[in-house]
Amino acid sequence: MFEHSPRLTLPYIQPAQAQKHVTHNQAIRQIDGLIHMSVVSDALSTPPTEQKEGTCYLVPPNAQDGWQGWAHHVAIWQDAAWMFLTPKTGWRLFVSDQKKLMVYHGSAWVVLADANPHHSLEALSIQATTTATQRLAVQSHTILWTSISQSDDATGGIVHVLNKNAASQDNGLVFQNNYKPHLSMGCFGSNDFKLSRIDEAGAHQDSLTLDSQSGILSSPTLPRFDAVLNYDYPLKENVWQRVPVNESKYNDQLCFDAEANQFRAPSAGTYFFSANVFLNNTDAVEQSCQIRFDCPLEGERASSLRVLSDLKSHSSATLSTQSLASLEEGDTVALQAQCAQTGATLLAGATGFLGFKIG
């Protein structure tokens, strides 16, 4: 018959043994120290001079005096003497003075968090569900990331790094509503930083792009247009007429209607407009001509008015205007021209109208 248990080395009562209570009580003492194991400290190199019955310590490697030769053992003060428990792989204990949990890995005690030197977890979920590709899932009202204090020899700052393995991959943030994505920002499909809208099909429509090579900021979907008149257009006498600019060089968001010869604001904001008309006076008398933008607000319409009072007979001249306009979604702006008499013509190719949103 074995004299001790295989795992905790507790003494067995032997057949026909005298004073069985001694062996039984020794096993109880060992169990009392082993279960919910807690030590006062793991830093004392010599035994303390005063102790209470049952007090435990973890003997450090540099132990002296009565603890010499018992490194890594658990020392328990019992019956006015030190009893030493030999640790086995997997034992755990709590160190009270440092409030840390330690585990014995076969040759030394380490803090439980350091038992795996890489601190590696396959997945972590907090009130949420992880998947094979979504290995961290957190459900919370707020999440706090805070830097290490400078008193702990840190810089005092905090950096959140999103790394990818190839430029064609994605790294960024996606904003969802009821798990349906609608906005994103980051480097999606390239190293350029983009602020994008996500449509019903899941495609990204870039609203703002920062080029990773040049640092140039662009807005691919900013409402803008540039249109020209592609035929000669004679003006009537003394009446405001919409200039029929009918061919667009570019027309983002289809904000310019070439058939109606007008711009329609796709969203509320401040817009910049510019126009250039090339006038040819075929009449025998001097002409007075003017242009303006037909805007919703009278003040903006008036501020864009430009006048050419001395267009000589049988001559040509250029008249230009620029203006800012505060528009609501759906508002329209068109270019208008007027001449005091007949005989003035707007020339094709040189008469144009452009605009774009600035805020």
WONORLIN-V655662 format. One record per residue. N is the residue number from 1. PHI is phi in whole degrees, -180 to 180 (NA if undefined). NEAR is the number of other C-alpha atoms within 12 Angstrom. Layout:
BEGIN
n=<N & N>
phi=<PHI & PHI>
near=<NEAR & NEAR>
END
This chain:
BEGIN
n=<1 & 2 & 3 & 4 & 5 & 6 & 7 & 8 & 9 & 10 & 11 & 12 & 13 & 14 & 15 & 16 & 17 & 18 & 19 & 20 & 21 & 22 & 23 & 24 & 25 & 26 & 27 & 28 & 29 & 30 & 31 & 32 & 33 & 34 & 35 & 36 & 37 & 38 & 39 & 40 & 41 & 42 & 43 & 44 & 45 & 46 & 47 & 48 & 49 & 50 & 51 & 52 & 53 & 54 & 55 & 56 & 57 & 58 & 59 & 60 & 61 & 62 & 63 & 64 & 65 & 66 & 67 & 68 & 69 & 70 & 71 & 72 & 73 & 74 & 75 & 76 & 77 & 78 & 79 & 80 & 81 & 82 & 83 & 84 & 85 & 86 & 87 & 88 & 89 & 90 & 91 & 92 & 93 & 94 & 95 & 96 & 97 & 98 & 99 & 100 & 101 & 102 & 103 & 104 & 105 & 106 & 107 & 108 & 109 & 110 & 111 & 112 & 113 & 114 & 115 & 116 & 117 & 118 & 119 & 120 & 121 & 122 & 123 & 124 & 125 & 126 & 127 & 128 & 129 & 130 & 131 & 132 & 133 & 134 & 135 & 136 & 137 & 138 & 139 & 140 & 141 & 142 & 143 & 144 & 145 & 146 & 147 & 148 & 149 & 150 & 151 & 152 & 153 & 154 & 155 & 156 & 157 & 158 & 159 & 160 & 161 & 162 & 163 & 164 & 165 & 166 & 167 & 168 & 169 & 170 & 171 & 172 & 173 & 174 & 175 & 176 & 177 & 178 & 179 & 180 & 181 & 182 & 183 & 184 & 185 & 186 & 187 & 188 & 189 & 190 & 191 & 192 & 193 & 194 & 195 & 196 & 197 & 198 & 199 & 200 & 201 & 202 & 203 & 204 & 205 & 206 & 207 & 208 & 209 & 210 & 211 & 212 & 213 & 214 & 215 & 216 & 217 & 218 & 219 & 220 & 221 & 222 & 223 & 224 & 225 & 226 & 227 & 228 & 229 & 230 & 231 & 232 & 233 & 234 & 235 & 236 & 237 & 238 & 239 & 240 & 241 & 242 & 243 & 244 & 245 & 246 & 247 & 248 & 249 & 250 & 251 & 252 & 253 & 254 & 255 & 256 & 257 & 258 & 259 & 260 & 261 & 262 & 263 & 264 & 265 & 266 & 267 & 268 & 269 & 270 & 271 & 272 & 273 & 274 & 275 & 276 & 277 & 278 & 279 & 280 & 281 & 282 & 283 & 284 & 285 & 286 & 287 & 288 & 289 & 290 & 291 & 292 & 293 & 294 & 295 & 296 & 297 & 298 & 299 & 300 & 301 & 302 & 303 & 304 & 305 & 306 & 307 & 308 & 309 & 310 & 311 & 312 & 313 & 314 & 315 & 316 & 317 & 318 & 319 & 320 & 321 & 322 & 323 & 324 & 325 & 326 & 327 & 328 & 329 & 330 & 331 & 332 & 333 & 334 & 335 & 336 & 337 & 338 & 339 & 340 & 341 & 342 & 343 & 344 & 345 & 346 & 347 & 348 & 349 & 350 & 351 & 352 & 353 & 354 & 355 & 356 & 357 & 358 & 359>
phi=<NA & -68 & -92 & -136 & -71 & -71 & -95 & -106 & 56 & -82 & -71 & -92 & -78 & -89 & -59 & 59 & -76 & -82 & 50 & -60 & -65 & -65 & -64 & -62 & -66 & -63 & -64 & -63 & -61 & -64 & -62 & -61 & -84 & -83 & -76 & 50 & -63 & -142 & -118 & -70 & -158 & -121 & -115 & -79 & -88 & -129 & -63 & -67 & -78 & -122 & -144 & -100 & -57 & 88 & -68 & -117 & -136 & -98 & -76 & -79 & -62 & -96 & -65 & -127 & 53 & -68 & -101 & -59 & 89 & -116 & -56 & 74 & -85 & -96 & -97 & -121 & -84 & -140 & 53 & 63 & -153 & -90 & -107 & -113 & -103 & -84 & -73 & -125 & -54 & 103 & -63 & -127 & -149 & -109 & -96 & -67 & -71 & -112 & 51 & -133 & -104 & -122 & -135 & -96 & -104 & 118 & -135 & -161 & -92 & -131 & -61 & -55 & -66 & -97 & -62 & -101 & -62 & -101 & 50 & -92 & -122 & -70 & -162 & -142 & -128 & -125 & 56 & -151 & -118 & -91 & -133 & -62 & -103 & -105 & -90 & -125 & -137 & -133 & -114 & -160 & -72 & -140 & -131 & -110 & -114 & -132 & -80 & -73 & -62 & -64 & -67 & -97 & 61 & -110 & -77 & 88 & -105 & -146 & -127 & -100 & -104 & -114 & -111 & -130 & -95 & -153 & -61 & -76 & -84 & -111 & -149 & 172 & -120 & -119 & -102 & -121 & -128 & 55 & 66 & -113 & -70 & -137 & -141 & -148 & -147 & 145 & -105 & -104 & 78 & -164 & -92 & -76 & -83 & -133 & -110 & -135 & -97 & -109 & -83 & -60 & -86 & 90 & -81 & -90 & -109 & -71 & -99 & -146 & -134 & -111 & -68 & -71 & -92 & -95 & 78 & -78 & -97 & -136 & -125 & -61 & -108 & -64 & -60 & -160 & -156 & -147 & -130 & -133 & -88 & -105 & -151 & -70 & -128 & -77 & -93 & -81 & -81 & 54 & -145 & -72 & -125 & -72 & -73 & -82 & -60 & -133 & -135 & -95 & -73 & -147 & -156 & -66 & 62 & 51 & -79 & -107 & -99 & -69 & -74 & -87 & 58 & -151 & -96 & -123 & -70 & -77 & -155 & -70 & 159 & -103 & -124 & -109 & -129 & -143 & -143 & -139 & -118 & -111 & -101 & -123 & -96 & -93 & -82 & -83 & -118 & -69 & -112 & -117 & -127 & -149 & -134 & -164 & -99 & -85 & -109 & -63 & -95 & -63 & -63 & -69 & -64 & -69 & -70 & -90 & -68 & -130 & -125 & -117 & -90 & -137 & -75 & -65 & -65 & 52 & -142 & -126 & -157 & -109 & -130 & -126 & -151 & -141 & -165 & -103 & -141 & -93 & -120 & -96 & -57 & 95 & -64 & -119 & -137 & -135 & -95 & -122 & -140 & -149 & -127 & -68 & -138 & -73 & 112 & -97 & -130 & -86 & -89 & -65 & 81 & -102 & -106 & -144 & -146 & -139 & -169 & -164 & -85 & -119 & -173>
near=<9 & 12 & 15 & 17 & 15 & 11 & 16 & 23 & 21 & 25 & 25 & 23 & 22 & 17 & 11 & 7 & 13 & 11 & 13 & 16 & 15 & 16 & 20 & 20 & 19 & 23 & 25 & 21 & 27 & 31 & 22 & 23 & 32 & 31 & 16 & 16 & 29 & 31 & 33 & 29 & 29 & 36 & 23 & 27 & 24 & 25 & 30 & 25 & 13 & 11 & 19 & 17 & 18 & 28 & 30 & 38 & 40 & 47 & 39 & 26 & 22 & 20 & 24 & 18 & 17 & 22 & 29 & 21 & 19 & 27 & 30 & 36 & 33 & 39 & 43 & 36 & 31 & 22 & 15 & 14 & 21 & 31 & 28 & 30 & 31 & 28 & 31 & 23 & 19 & 19 & 32 & 30 & 34 & 30 & 28 & 20 & 16 & 15 & 16 & 22 & 26 & 31 & 29 & 26 & 21 & 17 & 17 & 27 & 33 & 28 & 24 & 23 & 17 & 18 & 22 & 13 & 12 & 9 & 12 & 12 & 12 & 14 & 18 & 19 & 17 & 14 & 12 & 15 & 16 & 17 & 13 & 11 & 11 & 14 & 17 & 18 & 17 & 17 & 14 & 11 & 7 & 7 & 9 & 8 & 10 & 12 & 16 & 14 & 12 & 12 & 9 & 9 & 10 & 11 & 12 & 13 & 13 & 14 & 11 & 10 & 9 & 14 & 14 & 17 & 12 & 13 & 16 & 13 & 17 & 23 & 24 & 25 & 19 & 24 & 18 & 15 & 10 & 7 & 9 & 15 & 21 & 23 & 27 & 30 & 28 & 32 & 31 & 30 & 21 & 22 & 25 & 29 & 31 & 35 & 29 & 31 & 25 & 24 & 16 & 12 & 11 & 16 & 16 & 25 & 25 & 27 & 24 & 25 & 29 & 25 & 19 & 17 & 12 & 12 & 12 & 14 & 17 & 19 & 25 & 23 & 27 & 29 & 33 & 33 & 37 & 33 & 41 & 36 & 34 & 21 & 20 & 23 & 30 & 28 & 34 & 21 & 20 & 18 & 18 & 23 & 26 & 28 & 46 & 34 & 41 & 34 & 28 & 30 & 22 & 24 & 28 & 27 & 23 & 23 & 33 & 36 & 29 & 27 & 17 & 19 & 31 & 38 & 46 & 34 & 36 & 26 & 25 & 19 & 21 & 24 & 34 & 31 & 41 & 33 & 36 & 36 & 42 & 35 & 42 & 34 & 33 & 24 & 25 & 16 & 18 & 24 & 33 & 31 & 42 & 39 & 42 & 38 & 43 & 32 & 33 & 22 & 19 & 15 & 17 & 24 & 26 & 23 & 21 & 32 & 29 & 28 & 25 & 28 & 18 & 22 & 31 & 22 & 21 & 19 & 21 & 26 & 30 & 27 & 33 & 31 & 32 & 27 & 30 & 27 & 36 & 29 & 28 & 20 & 20 & 19 & 25 & 30 & 42 & 40 & 44 & 37 & 43 & 36 & 33 & 27 & 27 & 26 & 31 & 38 & 36 & 42 & 30 & 25 & 23 & 27 & 39 & 39 & 47 & 41 & 40 & 40 & 32 & 19 & 16>
END
